Every structure is written in C-alpha cells, then in structure tokens.
Amino acid sequence: MGEHANATTIRGTYAAFATGDMETIAASWAPEVRWHEAGSHPLAGDYKGRDEIFGLFGRLVEESGGTFKAELEDVLVNSVGDVVAIHRATAERNGKRYSAREALAIEMTDGKAVNIRHVVADLDEANAFWS
C-alpha cells in the first residue's frame, strides 16, 4: 500500500511553498480554508481564506528578510485522512536566529485542506522571535 493521497498532496504543498508556487498551494486548499497561527506575537491569530493566508506568508518572508523556510520532516495521516505535517522552521530576524520543530495539523475534506492549525514546540521562543 502506497502513501495516502492526502499525504502526497501536503508534500506537494510544502514543495510549492519552498519555490513560491502559490498556485499549487491554492489548488490544495478549499477556498474557505482557515489557518490558526500559534502564539501571541503580531503574526499570530486566525486567517480565513487563501488571500489572508497568503498575506501571512508574505509577512513571514518580509519579517525574516526572505530567510524563512519550512523544511518538511514527516507527514502522518489518520484514519479519516487528516494530516499532521512535521517540519523544521528556520529564519533570521533583527540579528536573531530561529530554528524550531513545528507542525501543521491539517483537517482535510475531499482531498483539500479546510482547517490548518500551526503548532510549535516552544511558544515562548516563537513569540520572542516574531515580536
């Protein structure tokens, strides 16, 4: 038995993020997709729809001077097809470096992401870096 189709979709989404291919990312998300960015820093909060989430991505890149990366480490799928994507996030900002293991908990419907929750190993570290 091969990899679950939703895992393959999410792997493709990460590859698209690495190259700035927003069209491929958009195709893997439902139009009404929601994103919850962990923490209490200025970028944290809830984003609704592709445009708002792409705005968040733009801010991550801008705030990090283009250094932000999310390198996929593993993809896990549950019995209903929801996905947990584990990655290593790295960035530099204001003379500080960030390197942390993070995850996205992704609710999938009909092969598309509908709800994405960002999860970080150390909220205090993430809050300090992005504040």
N, C-alpha and C positions, 0 to 999 in steps of 0.2 A: 504494500500500500504506500503510495507516494504522499507527499506533503499536502495538507488540506489547502484548498483553493484560497481561503481567506489568508492563510499564512503567506502564500505566494503573492497575493495582492499587496499585503503590507510590506513584504520585502521589496517589491517594486516601488512602493510609495517612498520608502527610505532611499532607494537608489535615485529616484526622481528628485527628492529633496537635495541630495548631495550635488546634483547638477543644475538645480534651479528650474526644473521642469514642472512648473505649476499646472500645466495642462494634464499631465499624467496623474498628479496628486488629485486634482479636481475630479477626474474620472473615477477615482477610487472612493470618493466620498459622496454621500447623499447630499442634495442641495441644501437641506436643512441641518446639516451636521453641526454638532455643538462640541466645543473644546473647553475644558476647565484647566487653566494654567495654575499649577500649585504655587502656594506661597502667599506672602503679604507684601511683596515688592511691587513696584509700579507696573510691571507687565502681568502680574497675577490677576486672575479673575475669569469670568465666563465670556466666551466668544461664540456668536451664533452666525452660522453660515460661512461659506467659503471665503467671501471677501473679508470678513472680520478676522478670520484665522490667518489668511494670507497677510493681513495687516500686522498681526502678531509676529509672523515670520520675518517680515520686513524690519520690524523693530528689533528683533533678536540680532539680525545681521547688522543693522545700523549701530545698535548699542555696543556691539562687540567689534566694530570696525571690520566686519567681514570675516571674523575668525571663528564664529560659532559653527560647530559641527556636531552631528549626532550620528555616531557610528554604531550600526546595528550589531548586537552580540547574539541575540537569540529571539525566536518567535515561538510562543506557546499558544495552543488553541484548545478551548474547552469543548464539551460535547454539543453545544449549540452553535459553535462557530465563532464565538467571541475570541478576541486575540489579546495577548499581552506581549508587547514588543519591548525587549530589554536593550538599552543602548548605553554607550558612554558619551556623555556630552562634554565638550571642551570649548573654551572660549577665553579670550583675553579682553580686559576692560579696565581702563583707568589704572594701569600698572598692576592689576591683579590677574591671576590665572584661576580658571575654574576647570576642574576635571572631576566628574561625578558619574556614578552609575545611576541611571534613571530608567523609567519605564513609561509606556503608554498602555493604559487599559482601554481597549477599543471594543465597543459594542458594535456588532455587525448585523445588518439586515440585508438580505438579498445580495450578498457579496460586496456591500458598501458600508463604510464606516458611518455610523449615525451619532455616536457619542464617544468622545475621546477624553480620558482623564489622565493628565500628566502626574506622575508620581516620582518623587525624588527621595534619595536615601537620607539626605540631611537638609531639612527645610531651612534651618538657620544659616547654613553655608550658602544655599541658593539665594535666600533673601539678602544676605550681606553682599553677595556678588552683584546682583541685579539692581540693588538700591543705590 
